[in-house]
């Protein structure tokens, strides 16, 4: 872990205005008041994540996020610490939090929009009730869990942390200038409750945790992220095992839709499922223009209607079935940089198809 002086030297000078340095001084003073350290000189000599995170929180800028000061886990680091992603990350006046709570203060740090609905946010949370923040958190909106996957937590102290999470709950506002996510509780247990706060003491299906053990912060929050630097989804036509395919590429998601045809229809078997290919140990392999290769084994699969159901579309055309293969939560990739995609070792799109 670098010390603070080194971290500040490595931040591009254009990214550290005098007002920001003043904010850094204010944080140092605040930490002194809270007796985190006994003197500023001692604080500057610390090689600890808490001090580094404090600087990160104040600067809130992409330039600092990519210097490697704090580890949010490989997936979120690949976005918020990746220089290639930095032009698409919203910070400062491009991300805001509306709403409040008596129990939890939430402040904006950074936001990222990949594709139309994938919204990634980093927030600073500070508990107000004297109880230490839990080691695990869920973002809840009534009976729905907003976060997809785990919430990454980097503790600053017992009551303060930086959290990062991904959601599909991003919704454009009326003038389409921002994407937003709405939630009304942050909890250590994924139980559900209604708008009046009445609790269903059972956790969300498939999740661990109990209401009795939960630490929950109720509020009314809305996070707004600028949509001006959205990374647009890229669609590329390809083929897979004699069937046409459409590859949807987002900054952290790759999906391959494979369409049956008259010569190679998907048929429903005796179990009621169409006979698509599935390899539980297979991968999606992505090659980028710079030669880097991303290979993901967490392939998810879903199948559509089979041809022997005699289904037709809205125009009366026969439907021969479709399967969808996808991986989400991939480390950051720019859709424009993808030159080839393989599914289960079979090329779907190659460099010549770009």
N, C-alpha and C positions, 0 to 999 in steps of 0.2 A: 504494500500500500504506500503510495507516495505521500510525503508530508504536504501540508497546505501551501508552503512557500513554493515548492516545486510545481504543484498543481496550478497555482496562479500564474507562474512563469510560462507554463505550457498552454495557457488559454490564448488564442489569437487576440492581439491587442485591439483590433477593431470590435471585438465582442465584449470588451470590458470598459464601458464608459465610466467617468468619474462618479456618477450617481450610483453605479453598481458597487464600486469600491467603498463608497460611503455606507452602503447597505451592509457590506461585509464587516466594516468596523462596528456597525450597530449590532450585528449578530455576536461579534466577539465580546462586546460590552455586555450584551444580554446574557451570554453564557457565563461571564464572570459573576453577574448578579445572582445567577442561579447556582453558583458555587460548583459549576462543572469543573473549573480549574481555578487556581488561586491568582493567576496573573496571565496577562496576554502573552507574555514571552513563553510561559509554560505551555499555553494552548498551541502556540505556533510550532512548538517542538513535538507535539503529539503525532504519532503515526497511527491514528485510530479511525475507524470508519465513522464514528459519531461526529467527530469534528469535520471530516470531509463531507459528510452528508449535510451538515449545517451550511457549509458554503454552497453546496449544490442547490439547496432549497432556496437560497436567496438569489443566486444568479439565474436559476430557472432557464438557462439558455442552452440551445443545442450545442454551441461550441464547448461548453463545459461538460455536457452530457457525453461527448465523444472522447474525452480525455482519459477515461478509464478510472475515474475516481471511485465509483461505487458499482457494485455488482448486483444487478437485479435478476440474475439468472440469464442463461443463454438466449432465450427467446426474446425477452424484452430488451436485453442489451443489444441484440442484433438490429433493433429499431432505434432505440433512444441513444445508443452509443456508436452508431454506424454513420460515418461521414457521408456515405451514399444516400442515407435516408434523411439526413439533416435538412435538405431543402423542403421536405414535405412535413416536417414537424412543426406544430403550432405551439408557441410559447408566449409568455408575457401577455400583451393585449389581444392575442389571438385565441386565448382560452380563458374561460371564466366559470365561476361557480355561483349560482343563484340559490338562495335559501339558507336556512340556518337550523341549529339545534341547540338545546341547552346542555347537551351531553358531549357533543363532538363538533369541533371546528374543522371544516374541510376547506383547503386552499388549493388553487390550481397550480400545476407545474408545467405539464406538457401534454399534447394530444396529437394523435396521428390517425389519418383516415386512409385505409387501404380498400379499394373497391367501393361499392355504393353503400354498404351497410357495416363493414367491419370498422369499429371504432376502438382505439386503444388510448387509454388515458393514464397519466401519473398524477397523483394527488398527495398533498401533505395532510395528514389527519392528526389531530391533537385531542386526546380525551380530557374532559373537564371535570370529571367526577372523582378524581383521585385514584381511580382503579387503573392499574397497568393495562395497556392495550393487550388483547389476546395475541397469541402467536399465529392464529388462523382467523381470517375474516372472509365473510361473504357479503356481497352487495345485493340487497333485496328491494324489490318493488312489489309490496303486497305479497301475493302468492307466487310471484315469479322470482327466480334467481337471475340477476342481471349479468353477473360475470360468467364468462365461458372459460372453463378451466380454472386453475388455481389463481388466487390473488397473490401476487408477489409482494412481500413485505420486507422493507429495510428499516430497522429500528434506529431512531436517533437517540431516544432515551426511553424510559419506561412508558411514557404517555404519548410519545410522538413518533410517527413513522412516515415513510414514503411508501405508497401502495401503487401497484401497476396492475391493470387488468384489461381484458378484452371483452367486448360485448357486440352482439348483433342488434342491440336495442337503439342504435343510433337512428335518429329521425330528423329529417330536414325541417327547419322551421318554415314559416310562411314565405319568406323571401329567398329561401334556399342558400343563404350565405353562411349558415352554420349547420353543424350536425349536433345532436344533443342526446344525452342519456339522462333519464329521470329515475330516482330511487328515493325511498323513504326510510330505509334502515340499513345499518351496518352491524353485522352480528357475528359472534364466534360460532354460531350454530345455524344451519340452513333450515330452520323451521319457517312456516308460513303464517301469515296473519292477514286480516282484512283491513279495510280503510279506517275502521274504528279502533284498531289495535287489538281486536279479539284474536287470540292465538290458537292455532291448531298445534297442539304440543308435539305432534309427530313431525319428524324432519321431512324435508322434500324427499320423495321416493328415490331410493338408491344412495342416499347421503347419510353419513354418520352424524351423531350429535343429538342432544336432548335439550328441551326448553329449560329444564330446571338448572342445567349447567351453563346456560348461555349468558354471555355478556352482550347486551344489545343497545345500540345507540339509535334512538328514533329521531327523525327530522324530516325535512322536506327539501330535497336537493335537486338541482338541474345543472348538469355540466354542459357548457356550450363550447364547441371547437370549430374554428374557422374551416370552411369547406373550400377555400380558395386554392389551397395547394393539395387537393385530393389527387391521389394516384389513380388514374382511370384503369378499369379492368380491360385486359387485352383478350381477344378471342382469336384463336388460330384453328383453321380446319386441318384435319388429319385423318388417319384411318387406324383401325385396330382389328387384326385378324379377319380381314375381308369386309369389315363394316365401316361406314363413315363415322368419324368422330369429331367432336368440337372440344377444344381445350380452352378452358377459362382460367386465366392467370391473373391472380391478384398479388399484392405485395407479400402476403403471408399464406396464400391459399392457391393450390392447383387442383382443378377438377377436370376430369376427362369424361365427357358424355359420349357413349357409344350407341349408335342407332342401328337397329336391325333393318334388313331390307328383304325384298322378295326372294333373293337367292340365299340369304343368311338370316332368316327370321329368328327371333327369340320365341321359344315355345314353352308353354307351361307344363311342368312335369307333374307326376302324381301327387307331390306334396303341395301343389298350388303355386310354387315358385317358378319363375322363368329360368331357363338353363344358362345363365350367364356364368362366365369363368370367374372363379375366386381362388386366390392363392393366399392362405393365411400368413405365409412367410415371404410373400412377394413385396416389391417396392415400386415406388414411383421415383424415377431418376431424372433429374433436371440438370442440363448443362448450360452454363452461361457463356456469354461472348468472350469473357476473359479466361475461359478454360476451367473455371471453378465448377465443381460438380456437387450438387445437393442430392442426397439419396435418402428417402423417407420410407420407413417400413410400416408406419401407422396408417395403412390404406383402409379407408372405409368404403363400403359398397352398398348400393341400393338398386333395385330393379323395378322396371315399369311393366306395362301391360304386354302380354305375349300375343303373338299373331293368331293363335287358335281360339282367342276370345272374340274374334271377329269385330274388334274395336275399330272405330274410324275417328278421325279428327273433325273439327268444326267445318271443314270443307268437303267432307265425305271421302277423304283419302284414307286408305287402309293403314293402320298402325301396326308395325312389326315389332314393337317393343324397344325399350331403351334401358341401358344400365349406366350408372354413374359411379365413378371411382374418384375419391378425393382424399387429400391430406390438408389439414389446416394446422395453424401454429408453426408453419415453416419459418426458419430464420429469414430475415428481410431479403427480398430479391426484387429488383426492378423488372416489371413485366417486359419492358422493352429489351432487356438483356438476355432473355431466354432464347436459345437457338435450337434446343432439342429437348424432347420429353419422351421417356420410355416408361411403359407400364409392364410389369412382370418380365422385363428384359426385351420386350417387343417395341420397336420405335413407333411412336404415334405421330410426332412431328420431328423432322430433321432440319438441319441447317438450310437445306435447299428449299424448305417449305416456308421460310420466314417471309 
